[in-house]
């Protein structure tokens, strides 16, 4: 079966997000006064094949833990879509 994983990786809420702070400041200077906070992360889309959805989930989990996300600084979540 073919799957697509849509992965969102974000800095942990406990950590400072300098990119988010810079964008938040820029938006406020442009009169977007209702902006309270900005967090910037990354989105990754992966196409993969696996025999079952559980196997695909394991593959994506391993990819996130071993390469895509830094567990000290980032958290992740993903949606797995059968194609």
Secondary structure as GFF3:
##gff-version 3
##sequence-region A 1 83
A	DSSP	beta_strand	2	11	.	.	.	ID=ss1
A	DSSP	alpha_helix	18	29	.	.	.	ID=ss2
A	DSSP	beta_strand	42	49	.	.	.	ID=ss3
A	DSSP	alpha_helix	53	63	.	.	.	ID=ss4
A	DSSP	pi_helix	64	68	.	.	.	ID=ss5
A	DSSP	beta_strand	74	82	.	.	.	ID=ss6
###
